Amino acid sequence: MAIDFVYFAWVREAIGHDAERLDPPADALTVAAVIDWLSGLSDGHKRAFFDRSRIRAAIDQVFAPLDAPVAGAREIAFFPPVTGG
């Protein structure tokens, strides 16, 4: 099932575009597994996801940890940590 992937800030810059619709493999069951798969798509993806401590995710616009399941997700967004102040 295809998922819309959305990228923000330097994640977008590393990958080279702000969104793409992809069909992850059946064994990509968590955000972390999706990151593993995405990292192999291109050098830009590899750069974007190299340091997982610098990546945050949202599934269908709700913040999600890297061990969150992705079953049924329509959209997964990746972005740098958000700070306030």
PDB file of N, CA, C and O in Angstrom:
ATOM      1  N   MET A   1       0.834  -1.183   0.000  1.00  0.00           N
ATOM      2  CA  MET A   1       0.000   0.000   0.000  1.00  0.00           C
ATOM      3  C   MET A   1       0.879   1.247   0.000  1.00  0.00           C
ATOM      4  O   MET A   1       1.769   1.377   0.840  1.00  0.00           O
ATOM      5  N   ALA A   2       0.643   2.134  -0.907  1.00  0.00           N
ATOM      6  CA  ALA A   2       1.462   3.348  -1.030  1.00  0.00           C
ATOM      7  C   ALA A   2       1.210   4.300   0.136  1.00  0.00           C
ATOM      8  O   ALA A   2       0.089   4.441   0.625  1.00  0.00           O
ATOM      9  N   ILE A   3       2.283   4.941   0.558  1.00  0.00           N
ATOM     10  CA  ILE A   3       2.243   5.925   1.641  1.00  0.00           C
ATOM     11  C   ILE A   3       2.836   7.216   1.113  1.00  0.00           C
ATOM     12  O   ILE A   3       3.812   7.196   0.363  1.00  0.00           O
ATOM     13  N   ASP A   4       2.252   8.334   1.500  1.00  0.00           N
ATOM     14  CA  ASP A   4       2.820   9.639   1.183  1.00  0.00           C
ATOM     15  C   ASP A   4       3.888   9.955   2.226  1.00  0.00           C
ATOM     16  O   ASP A   4       3.597  10.007   3.421  1.00  0.00           O
ATOM     17  N   PHE A   5       5.123  10.166   1.776  1.00  0.00           N
ATOM     18  CA  PHE A   5       6.212  10.567   2.651  1.00  0.00           C
ATOM     19  C   PHE A   5       6.455  12.051   2.445  1.00  0.00           C
ATOM     20  O   PHE A   5       6.571  12.520   1.313  1.00  0.00           O
ATOM     21  N   VAL A   6       6.534  12.790   3.555  1.00  0.00           N
ATOM     22  CA  VAL A   6       6.705  14.235   3.513  1.00  0.00           C
ATOM     23  C   VAL A   6       7.961  14.574   4.302  1.00  0.00           C
ATOM     24  O   VAL A   6       8.178  14.046   5.392  1.00  0.00           O
ATOM     25  N   TYR A   7       8.790  15.461   3.747  1.00  0.00           N
ATOM     26  CA  TYR A   7      10.073  15.801   4.346  1.00  0.00           C
ATOM     27  C   TYR A   7      10.151  17.303   4.583  1.00  0.00           C
ATOM     28  O   TYR A   7       9.722  18.103   3.752  1.00  0.00           O
ATOM     29  N   PHE A   8      10.714  17.670   5.745  1.00  0.00           N
ATOM     30  CA  PHE A   8      10.817  19.076   6.113  1.00  0.00           C
ATOM     31  C   PHE A   8      12.253  19.466   6.436  1.00  0.00           C
ATOM     32  O   PHE A   8      13.069  18.629   6.823  1.00  0.00           O
ATOM     33  N   ALA A   9      12.545  20.760   6.269  1.00  0.00           N
ATOM     34  CA  ALA A   9      13.826  21.374   6.640  1.00  0.00           C
ATOM     35  C   ALA A   9      15.000  20.650   5.977  1.00  0.00           C
ATOM     36  O   ALA A   9      14.945  20.361   4.782  1.00  0.00           O
ATOM     37  N   TRP A  10      16.061  20.354   6.736  1.00  0.00           N
ATOM     38  CA  TRP A  10      17.251  19.763   6.127  1.00  0.00           C
ATOM     39  C   TRP A  10      17.011  18.336   5.641  1.00  0.00           C
ATOM     40  O   TRP A  10      17.770  17.844   4.806  1.00  0.00           O
ATOM     41  N   VAL A  11      15.978  17.661   6.139  1.00  0.00           N
ATOM     42  CA  VAL A  11      15.649  16.327   5.618  1.00  0.00           C
ATOM     43  C   VAL A  11      15.240  16.473   4.151  1.00  0.00           C
ATOM     44  O   VAL A  11      15.684  15.711   3.293  1.00  0.00           O
ATOM     45  N   ARG A  12      14.396  17.454   3.880  1.00  0.00           N
ATOM     46  CA  ARG A  12      13.959  17.750   2.503  1.00  0.00           C
ATOM     47  C   ARG A  12      15.151  18.130   1.638  1.00  0.00           C
ATOM     48  O   ARG A  12      15.274  17.670   0.503  1.00  0.00           O
ATOM     49  N   GLU A  13      16.022  18.963   2.172  1.00  0.00           N
ATOM     50  CA  GLU A  13      17.187  19.409   1.401  1.00  0.00           C
ATOM     51  C   GLU A  13      18.111  18.241   1.044  1.00  0.00           C
ATOM     52  O   GLU A  13      18.626  18.174  -0.072  1.00  0.00           O
ATOM     53  N   ALA A  14      18.318  17.333   1.983  1.00  0.00           N
ATOM     54  CA  ALA A  14      19.200  16.189   1.719  1.00  0.00           C
ATOM     55  C   ALA A  14      18.603  15.261   0.662  1.00  0.00           C
ATOM     56  O   ALA A  14      19.314  14.763  -0.210  1.00  0.00           O
ATOM     57  N   ILE A  15      17.296  15.036   0.747  1.00  0.00           N
ATOM     58  CA  ILE A  15      16.643  14.112  -0.185  1.00  0.00           C
ATOM     59  C   ILE A  15      16.454  14.748  -1.558  1.00  0.00           C
ATOM     60  O   ILE A  15      16.543  14.067  -2.579  1.00  0.00           O
ATOM     61  N   GLY A  16      16.196  16.048  -1.580  1.00  0.00           N
ATOM     62  CA  GLY A  16      16.074  16.753  -2.852  1.00  0.00           C
ATOM     63  C   GLY A  16      14.647  17.054  -3.271  1.00  0.00           C
ATOM     64  O   GLY A  16      14.434  17.652  -4.326  1.00  0.00           O
ATOM     65  N   HIS A  17      13.673  16.659  -2.480  1.00  0.00           N
ATOM     66  CA  HIS A  17      12.281  17.013  -2.745  1.00  0.00           C
ATOM     67  C   HIS A  17      11.485  16.930  -1.445  1.00  0.00           C
ATOM     68  O   HIS A  17      11.928  16.320  -0.472  1.00  0.00           O
ATOM     69  N   ASP A  18      10.310  17.547  -1.444  1.00  0.00           N
ATOM     70  CA  ASP A  18       9.556  17.654  -0.197  1.00  0.00           C
ATOM     71  C   ASP A  18       8.585  16.513   0.052  1.00  0.00           C
ATOM     72  O   ASP A  18       8.082  16.366   1.166  1.00  0.00           O
ATOM     73  N   ALA A  19       8.310  15.703  -0.961  1.00  0.00           N
ATOM     74  CA  ALA A  19       7.361  14.608  -0.771  1.00  0.00           C
ATOM     75  C   ALA A  19       7.533  13.573  -1.872  1.00  0.00           C
ATOM     76  O   ALA A  19       8.045  13.857  -2.955  1.00  0.00           O
ATOM     77  N   GLU A  20       7.092  12.375  -1.559  1.00  0.00           N
ATOM     78  CA  GLU A  20       7.043  11.318  -2.563  1.00  0.00           C
ATOM     79  C   GLU A  20       6.052  10.260  -2.096  1.00  0.00           C
ATOM     80  O   GLU A  20       5.861  10.057  -0.897  1.00  0.00           O
ATOM     81  N   ARG A  21       5.442   9.608  -3.030  1.00  0.00           N
ATOM     82  CA  ARG A  21       4.497   8.521  -2.737  1.00  0.00           C
ATOM     83  C   ARG A  21       5.185   7.210  -3.086  1.00  0.00           C
ATOM     84  O   ARG A  21       5.552   6.972  -4.237  1.00  0.00           O
ATOM     85  N   LEU A  22       5.357   6.357  -2.066  1.00  0.00           N
ATOM     86  CA  LEU A  22       6.099   5.116  -2.232  1.00  0.00           C
ATOM     87  C   LEU A  22       5.350   3.959  -1.591  1.00  0.00           C
ATOM     88  O   LEU A  22       4.496   4.149  -0.725  1.00  0.00           O
ATOM     89  N   ASP A  23       5.683   2.781  -2.028  1.00  0.00           N
ATOM     90  CA  ASP A  23       5.096   1.551  -1.504  1.00  0.00           C
ATOM     91  C   ASP A  23       6.173   0.784  -0.750  1.00  0.00           C
ATOM     92  O   ASP A  23       6.936   0.038  -1.364  1.00  0.00           O
ATOM     93  N   PRO A  24       6.253   0.952   0.577  1.00  0.00           N
ATOM     94  CA  PRO A  24       7.308   0.268   1.322  1.00  0.00           C
ATOM     95  C   PRO A  24       7.113  -1.251   1.312  1.00  0.00           C
ATOM     96  O   PRO A  24       5.999  -1.736   1.114  1.00  0.00           O
ATOM     97  N   PRO A  25       8.186  -1.989   1.525  1.00  0.00           N
ATOM     98  CA  PRO A  25       8.071  -3.445   1.546  1.00  0.00           C
ATOM     99  C   PRO A  25       7.232  -3.911   2.741  1.00  0.00           C
ATOM    100  O   PRO A  25       7.096  -3.199   3.735  1.00  0.00           O
ATOM    101  N   ALA A  26       6.687  -5.092   2.625  1.00  0.00           N
ATOM    102  CA  ALA A  26       5.800  -5.636   3.655  1.00  0.00           C
ATOM    103  C   ALA A  26       6.488  -5.784   5.009  1.00  0.00           C
ATOM    104  O   ALA A  26       5.823  -5.750   6.044  1.00  0.00           O
ATOM    105  N   ASP A  27       7.810  -5.948   5.016  1.00  0.00           N
ATOM    106  CA  ASP A  27       8.502  -6.124   6.291  1.00  0.00           C
ATOM    107  C   ASP A  27       8.892  -4.801   6.964  1.00  0.00           C
ATOM    108  O   ASP A  27       9.523  -4.818   8.021  1.00  0.00           O
ATOM    109  N   ALA A  28       8.535  -3.678   6.382  1.00  0.00           N
ATOM    110  CA  ALA A  28       8.778  -2.368   7.002  1.00  0.00           C
ATOM    111  C   ALA A  28       7.586  -2.046   7.896  1.00  0.00           C
ATOM    112  O   ALA A  28       6.673  -1.322   7.498  1.00  0.00           O
ATOM    113  N   LEU A  29       7.608  -2.592   9.104  1.00  0.00           N
ATOM    114  CA  LEU A  29       6.448  -2.538   9.988  1.00  0.00           C
ATOM    115  C   LEU A  29       6.454  -1.383  10.981  1.00  0.00           C
ATOM    116  O   LEU A  29       5.423  -1.073  11.579  1.00  0.00           O
ATOM    117  N   THR A  30       7.608  -0.744  11.159  1.00  0.00           N
ATOM    118  CA  THR A  30       7.725   0.371  12.100  1.00  0.00           C
ATOM    119  C   THR A  30       8.361   1.570  11.402  1.00  0.00           C
ATOM    120  O   THR A  30       8.881   1.460  10.292  1.00  0.00           O
ATOM    121  N   VAL A  31       8.308   2.706  12.072  1.00  0.00           N
ATOM    122  CA  VAL A  31       8.967   3.892  11.515  1.00  0.00           C
ATOM    123  C   VAL A  31      10.455   3.597  11.305  1.00  0.00           C
ATOM    124  O   VAL A  31      11.013   3.958  10.269  1.00  0.00           O
ATOM    125  N   ALA A  32      11.090   2.957  12.261  1.00  0.00           N
ATOM    126  CA  ALA A  32      12.521   2.639  12.138  1.00  0.00           C
ATOM    127  C   ALA A  32      12.789   1.740  10.928  1.00  0.00           C
ATOM    128  O   ALA A  32      13.770   1.944  10.212  1.00  0.00           O
ATOM    129  N   ALA A  33      11.934   0.760  10.699  1.00  0.00           N
ATOM    130  CA  ALA A  33      12.115  -0.127   9.545  1.00  0.00           C
ATOM    131  C   ALA A  33      11.897   0.632   8.239  1.00  0.00           C
ATOM    132  O   ALA A  33      12.566   0.355   7.243  1.00  0.00           O
ATOM    133  N   VAL A  34      10.980   1.571   8.237  1.00  0.00           N
ATOM    134  CA  VAL A  34      10.766   2.414   7.058  1.00  0.00           C
ATOM    135  C   VAL A  34      12.004   3.270   6.802  1.00  0.00           C
ATOM    136  O   VAL A  34      12.418   3.438   5.655  1.00  0.00           O
ATOM    137  N   ILE A  35      12.592   3.807   7.863  1.00  0.00           N
ATOM    138  CA  ILE A  35      13.819   4.592   7.718  1.00  0.00           C
ATOM    139  C   ILE A  35      14.935   3.731   7.128  1.00  0.00           C
ATOM    140  O   ILE A  35      15.671   4.180   6.249  1.00  0.00           O
ATOM    141  N   ASP A  36      15.060   2.494   7.613  1.00  0.00           N
ATOM    142  CA  ASP A  36      16.066   1.583   7.059  1.00  0.00           C
ATOM    143  C   ASP A  36      15.866   1.425   5.552  1.00  0.00           C
ATOM    144  O   ASP A  36      16.821   1.503   4.779  1.00  0.00           O
ATOM    145  N   TRP A  37      14.627   1.205   5.148  1.00  0.00           N
ATOM    146  CA  TRP A  37      14.306   1.013   3.734  1.00  0.00           C
ATOM    147  C   TRP A  37      14.554   2.292   2.934  1.00  0.00           C
ATOM    148  O   TRP A  37      15.181   2.257   1.875  1.00  0.00           O
ATOM    149  N   LEU A  38      14.056   3.428   3.450  1.00  0.00           N
ATOM    150  CA  LEU A  38      14.253   4.699   2.748  1.00  0.00           C
ATOM    151  C   LEU A  38      15.736   5.013   2.573  1.00  0.00           C
ATOM    152  O   LEU A  38      16.141   5.549   1.541  1.00  0.00           O
ATOM    153  N   SER A  39      16.542   4.680   3.572  1.00  0.00           N
ATOM    154  CA  SER A  39      17.980   4.980   3.529  1.00  0.00           C
ATOM    155  C   SER A  39      18.679   4.330   2.347  1.00  0.00           C
ATOM    156  O   SER A  39      19.727   4.801   1.905  1.00  0.00           O
ATOM    157  N   GLY A  40      18.109   3.263   1.841  1.00  0.00           N
ATOM    158  CA  GLY A  40      18.708   2.570   0.706  1.00  0.00           C
ATOM    159  C   GLY A  40      18.242   3.058  -0.651  1.00  0.00           C
ATOM    160  O   GLY A  40      18.701   2.554  -1.675  1.00  0.00           O
ATOM    161  N   LEU A  41      17.341   4.029  -0.682  1.00  0.00           N
ATOM    162  CA  LEU A  41      16.793   4.484  -1.965  1.00  0.00           C
ATOM    163  C   LEU A  41      17.736   5.379  -2.757  1.00  0.00           C
ATOM    164  O   LEU A  41      17.763   5.324  -3.986  1.00  0.00           O
ATOM    165  N   SER A  42      18.509   6.203  -2.056  1.00  0.00           N
ATOM    166  CA  SER A  42      19.418   7.122  -2.748  1.00  0.00           C
ATOM    167  C   SER A  42      20.455   7.634  -1.760  1.00  0.00           C
ATOM    168  O   SER A  42      20.318   7.454  -0.550  1.00  0.00           O
ATOM    169  N   ASP A  43      21.493   8.275  -2.289  1.00  0.00           N
ATOM    170  CA  ASP A  43      22.485   8.895  -1.404  1.00  0.00           C
ATOM    171  C   ASP A  43      21.855   9.994  -0.562  1.00  0.00           C
ATOM    172  O   ASP A  43      22.227  10.176   0.597  1.00  0.00           O
ATOM    173  N   GLY A  44      20.908  10.726  -1.132  1.00  0.00           N
ATOM    174  CA  GLY A  44      20.223  11.784  -0.387  1.00  0.00           C
ATOM    175  C   GLY A  44      19.421  11.230   0.777  1.00  0.00           C
ATOM    176  O   GLY A  44      19.449  11.785   1.875  1.00  0.00           O
ATOM    177  N   HIS A  45      18.713  10.146   0.543  1.00  0.00           N
ATOM    178  CA  HIS A  45      17.961   9.500   1.628  1.00  0.00           C
ATOM    179  C   HIS A  45      18.931   9.005   2.710  1.00  0.00           C
ATOM    180  O   HIS A  45      18.677   9.158   3.905  1.00  0.00           O
ATOM    181  N   LYS A  46      20.030   8.419   2.274  1.00  0.00           N
ATOM    182  CA  LYS A  46      21.021   7.916   3.225  1.00  0.00           C
ATOM    183  C   LYS A  46      21.550   9.050   4.104  1.00  0.00           C
ATOM    184  O   LYS A  46      21.672   8.890   5.318  1.00  0.00           O
ATOM    185  N   ARG A  47      21.865  10.194   3.493  1.00  0.00           N
ATOM    186  CA  ARG A  47      22.336  11.354   4.261  1.00  0.00           C
ATOM    187  C   ARG A  47      21.267  11.853   5.229  1.00  0.00           C
ATOM    188  O   ARG A  47      21.563  12.172   6.380  1.00  0.00           O
ATOM    189  N   ALA A  48      20.036  11.918   4.759  1.00  0.00           N
ATOM    190  CA  ALA A  48      18.945  12.453   5.582  1.00  0.00           C
ATOM    191  C   ALA A  48      18.710  11.616   6.832  1.00  0.00           C
ATOM    192  O   ALA A  48      18.404  12.155   7.895  1.00  0.00           O
ATOM    193  N   PHE A  49      18.850  10.303   6.707  1.00  0.00           N
ATOM    194  CA  PHE A  49      18.505   9.413   7.811  1.00  0.00           C
ATOM    195  C   PHE A  49      19.714   8.813   8.520  1.00  0.00           C
ATOM    196  O   PHE A  49      19.573   7.872   9.301  1.00  0.00           O
ATOM    197  N   PHE A  50      20.902   9.352   8.251  1.00  0.00           N
ATOM    198  CA  PHE A  50      22.135   8.820   8.820  1.00  0.00           C
ATOM    199  C   PHE A  50      22.125   8.836  10.352  1.00  0.00           C
ATOM    200  O   PHE A  50      22.512   7.849  10.977  1.00  0.00           O
ATOM    201  N   ASP A  51      21.694   9.931  10.957  1.00  0.00           N
ATOM    202  CA  ASP A  51      21.707  10.087  12.414  1.00  0.00           C
ATOM    203  C   ASP A  51      20.267  10.119  12.917  1.00  0.00           C
ATOM    204  O   ASP A  51      19.620  11.166  12.905  1.00  0.00           O
ATOM    205  N   ARG A  52      19.781   8.985  13.350  1.00  0.00           N
ATOM    206  CA  ARG A  52      18.379   8.884  13.780  1.00  0.00           C
ATOM    207  C   ARG A  52      18.063   9.739  14.997  1.00  0.00           C
ATOM    208  O   ARG A  52      16.898  10.061  15.233  1.00  0.00           O
ATOM    209  N   SER A  53      19.065  10.112  15.768  1.00  0.00           N
ATOM    210  CA  SER A  53      18.804  10.971  16.931  1.00  0.00           C
ATOM    211  C   SER A  53      18.366  12.364  16.500  1.00  0.00           C
ATOM    212  O   SER A  53      17.846  13.134  17.308  1.00  0.00           O
ATOM    213  N   ARG A  54      18.575  12.687  15.229  1.00  0.00           N
ATOM    214  CA  ARG A  54      18.208  14.002  14.708  1.00  0.00           C
ATOM    215  C   ARG A  54      16.925  13.958  13.879  1.00  0.00           C
ATOM    216  O   ARG A  54      16.603  14.931  13.197  1.00  0.00           O
ATOM    217  N   ILE A  55      16.197  12.856  13.925  1.00  0.00           N
ATOM    218  CA  ILE A  55      14.987  12.690  13.121  1.00  0.00           C
ATOM    219  C   ILE A  55      13.775  12.527  14.033  1.00  0.00           C
ATOM    220  O   ILE A  55      13.823  11.788  15.017  1.00  0.00           O
ATOM    221  N   ARG A  56      12.713  13.207  13.705  1.00  0.00           N
ATOM    222  CA  ARG A  56      11.411  13.019  14.344  1.00  0.00           C
ATOM    223  C   ARG A  56      10.444  12.606  13.254  1.00  0.00           C
ATOM    224  O   ARG A  56      10.652  12.898  12.077  1.00  0.00           O
ATOM    225  N   ALA A  57       9.380  11.918  13.661  1.00  0.00           N
ATOM    226  CA  ALA A  57       8.403  11.429  12.691  1.00  0.00           C
ATOM    227  C   ALA A  57       6.987  11.728  13.166  1.00  0.00           C
ATOM    228  O   ALA A  57       6.721  11.889  14.358  1.00  0.00           O
ATOM    229  N   ALA A  58       6.105  11.795  12.202  1.00  0.00           N
ATOM    230  CA  ALA A  58       4.670  11.898  12.488  1.00  0.00           C
ATOM    231  C   ALA A  58       3.955  10.953  11.530  1.00  0.00           C
ATOM    232  O   ALA A  58       4.256  10.908  10.337  1.00  0.00           O
ATOM    233  N   ILE A  59       3.014  10.208  12.070  1.00  0.00           N
ATOM    234  CA  ILE A  59       2.179   9.327  11.263  1.00  0.00           C
ATOM    235  C   ILE A  59       0.799   9.953  11.203  1.00  0.00           C
ATOM    236  O   ILE A  59       0.158  10.162  12.233  1.00  0.00           O
ATOM    237  N   ASP A  60       0.347  10.248  10.004  1.00  0.00           N
ATOM    238  CA  ASP A  60      -0.949  10.911   9.802  1.00  0.00           C
ATOM    239  C   ASP A  60      -1.095  12.128  10.714  1.00  0.00           C
ATOM    240  O   ASP A  60      -2.136  12.335  11.338  1.00  0.00           O
ATOM    241  N   GLN A  61      -0.033  12.923  10.774  1.00  0.00           N
ATOM    242  CA  GLN A  61       0.044  14.207  11.467  1.00  0.00           C
ATOM    243  C   GLN A  61       0.004  14.101  12.989  1.00  0.00           C
ATOM    244  O   GLN A  61      -0.378  15.053  13.669  1.00  0.00           O
ATOM    245  N   VAL A  62       0.401  12.933  13.529  1.00  0.00           N
ATOM    246  CA  VAL A  62       0.519  12.740  14.973  1.00  0.00           C
ATOM    247  C   VAL A  62       1.949  12.286  15.254  1.00  0.00           C
ATOM    248  O   VAL A  62       2.420  11.315  14.661  1.00  0.00           O
ATOM    249  N   PHE A  63       2.646  12.989  16.161  1.00  0.00           N
ATOM    250  CA  PHE A  63       4.011  12.603  16.501  1.00  0.00           C
ATOM    251  C   PHE A  63       4.062  11.123  16.844  1.00  0.00           C
ATOM    252  O   PHE A  63       3.166  10.590  17.498  1.00  0.00           O
ATOM    253  N   ALA A  64       5.137  10.462  16.386  1.00  0.00           N
ATOM    254  CA  ALA A  64       5.280   9.026  16.600  1.00  0.00           C
ATOM    255  C   ALA A  64       6.734   8.684  16.891  1.00  0.00           C
ATOM    256  O   ALA A  64       7.637   9.236  16.262  1.00  0.00           O
ATOM    257  N   PRO A  65       6.973   7.773  17.847  1.00  0.00           N
ATOM    258  CA  PRO A  65       8.347   7.322  18.095  1.00  0.00           C
ATOM    259  C   PRO A  65       8.803   6.401  16.967  1.00  0.00           C
ATOM    260  O   PRO A  65       7.994   5.923  16.172  1.00  0.00           O
ATOM    261  N   LEU A  66      10.100   6.163  16.913  1.00  0.00           N
ATOM    262  CA  LEU A  66      10.644   5.340  15.834  1.00  0.00           C
ATOM    263  C   LEU A  66      10.192   3.886  15.903  1.00  0.00           C
ATOM    264  O   LEU A  66      10.263   3.172  14.903  1.00  0.00           O
ATOM    265  N   ASP A  67       9.730   3.437  17.065  1.00  0.00           N
ATOM    266  CA  ASP A  67       9.240   2.058  17.161  1.00  0.00           C
ATOM    267  C   ASP A  67       7.734   1.945  16.915  1.00  0.00           C
ATOM    268  O   ASP A  67       7.153   0.877  17.103  1.00  0.00           O
ATOM    269  N   ALA A  68       7.109   3.034  16.499  1.00  0.00           N
ATOM    270  CA  ALA A  68       5.672   3.019  16.233  1.00  0.00           C
ATOM    271  C   ALA A  68       5.350   2.199  14.990  1.00  0.00           C
ATOM    272  O   ALA A  68       6.073   2.271  13.997  1.00  0.00           O
ATOM    273  N   PRO A  69       4.275   1.422  15.036  1.00  0.00           N
ATOM    274  CA  PRO A  69       3.866   0.672  13.843  1.00  0.00           C
ATOM    275  C   PRO A  69       3.322   1.604  12.767  1.00  0.00           C
ATOM    276  O   PRO A  69       2.731   2.639  13.075  1.00  0.00           O
ATOM    277  N   VAL A  70       3.522   1.238  11.516  1.00  0.00           N
ATOM    278  CA  VAL A  70       3.074   2.075  10.401  1.00  0.00           C
ATOM    279  C   VAL A  70       1.884   1.477   9.653  1.00  0.00           C
ATOM    280  O   VAL A  70       1.447   2.032   8.644  1.00  0.00           O
ATOM    281  N   ALA A  71       1.360   0.362  10.131  1.00  0.00           N
ATOM    282  CA  ALA A  71       0.221  -0.284   9.464  1.00  0.00           C
ATOM    283  C   ALA A  71      -0.937   0.704   9.329  1.00  0.00           C
ATOM    284  O   ALA A  71      -1.347   1.334  10.304  1.00  0.00           O
ATOM    285  N   GLY A  72      -1.446   0.828   8.131  1.00  0.00           N
ATOM    286  CA  GLY A  72      -2.581   1.701   7.872  1.00  0.00           C
ATOM    287  C   GLY A  72      -2.245   3.170   7.695  1.00  0.00           C
ATOM    288  O   GLY A  72      -3.139   3.982   7.459  1.00  0.00           O
ATOM    289  N   ALA A  73      -0.961   3.528   7.805  1.00  0.00           N
ATOM    290  CA  ALA A  73      -0.568   4.939   7.664  1.00  0.00           C
ATOM    291  C   ALA A  73      -0.846   5.426   6.242  1.00  0.00           C
ATOM    292  O   ALA A  73      -0.587   4.723   5.265  1.00  0.00           O
ATOM    293  N   ARG A  74      -1.371   6.624   6.153  1.00  0.00           N
ATOM    294  CA  ARG A  74      -1.562   7.273   4.856  1.00  0.00           C
ATOM    295  C   ARG A  74      -0.413   8.232   4.564  1.00  0.00           C
ATOM    296  O   ARG A  74      -0.057   8.462   3.409  1.00  0.00           O
ATOM    297  N   GLU A  75       0.166   8.791   5.642  1.00  0.00           N
ATOM    298  CA  GLU A  75       1.253   9.758   5.498  1.00  0.00           C
ATOM    299  C   GLU A  75       2.236   9.581   6.633  1.00  0.00           C
ATOM    300  O   GLU A  75       1.844   9.393   7.785  1.00  0.00           O
ATOM    301  N   ILE A  76       3.527   9.644   6.300  1.00  0.00           N
ATOM    302  CA  ILE A  76       4.582   9.679   7.314  1.00  0.00           C
ATOM    303  C   ILE A  76       5.457  10.870   6.986  1.00  0.00           C
ATOM    304  O   ILE A  76       5.970  10.997   5.874  1.00  0.00           O
ATOM    305  N   ALA A  77       5.622  11.742   7.970  1.00  0.00           N
ATOM    306  CA  ALA A  77       6.447  12.936   7.810  1.00  0.00           C
ATOM    307  C   ALA A  77       7.721  12.792   8.629  1.00  0.00           C
ATOM    308  O   ALA A  77       7.716  12.213   9.716  1.00  0.00           O
ATOM    309  N   PHE A  78       8.804  13.324   8.094  1.00  0.00           N
ATOM    310  CA  PHE A  78      10.088  13.324   8.798  1.00  0.00           C
ATOM    311  C   PHE A  78      10.608  14.746   8.867  1.00  0.00           C
ATOM    312  O   PHE A  78      10.526  15.503   7.899  1.00  0.00           O
ATOM    313  N   PHE A  79      11.152  15.102  10.043  1.00  0.00           N
ATOM    314  CA  PHE A  79      11.601  16.471  10.279  1.00  0.00           C
ATOM    315  C   PHE A  79      12.614  16.478  11.416  1.00  0.00           C
ATOM    316  O   PHE A  79      12.729  15.497  12.150  1.00  0.00           O
ATOM    317  N   PRO A  80      13.354  17.584  11.568  1.00  0.00           N
ATOM    318  CA  PRO A  80      14.287  17.701  12.674  1.00  0.00           C
ATOM    319  C   PRO A  80      13.528  17.882  13.992  1.00  0.00           C
ATOM    320  O   PRO A  80      12.337  18.194  13.981  1.00  0.00           O
ATOM    321  N   PRO A  81      14.207  17.689  15.121  1.00  0.00           N
ATOM    322  CA  PRO A  81      13.553  17.937  16.398  1.00  0.00           C
ATOM    323  C   PRO A  81      13.008  19.358  16.461  1.00  0.00           C
ATOM    324  O   PRO A  81      13.622  20.300  15.959  1.00  0.00           O
ATOM    325  N   VAL A  82      11.874  19.490  17.071  1.00  0.00           N
ATOM    326  CA  VAL A  82      11.208  20.800  17.181  1.00  0.00           C
ATOM    327  C   VAL A  82      11.514  21.375  18.556  1.00  0.00           C
ATOM    328  O   VAL A  82      11.422  20.681  19.569  1.00  0.00           O
ATOM    329  N   THR A  83      11.876  22.648  18.575  1.00  0.00           N
ATOM    330  CA  THR A  83      12.111  23.324  19.852  1.00  0.00           C
ATOM    331  C   THR A  83      11.190  24.516  19.951  1.00  0.00           C
ATOM    332  O   THR A  83      10.728  25.053  18.944  1.00  0.00           O
ATOM    333  N   GLY A  84      10.939  24.906  21.136  1.00  0.00           N
ATOM    334  CA  GLY A  84      10.089  26.079  21.367  1.00  0.00           C
ATOM    335  C   GLY A  84      10.820  27.057  22.241  1.00  0.00           C
ATOM    336  O   GLY A  84      11.911  26.783  22.740  1.00  0.00           O
ATOM    337  N   GLY A  85      10.208  28.198  22.418  1.00  0.00           N
ATOM    338  CA  GLY A  85      10.889  29.141  23.295  1.00  0.00           C
ATOM    339  C   GLY A  85      10.285  30.490  23.257  1.00  0.00           C
ATOM    340  O   GLY A  85      10.754  31.396  23.947  1.00  0.00           O
TER     341      GLY A  85
END
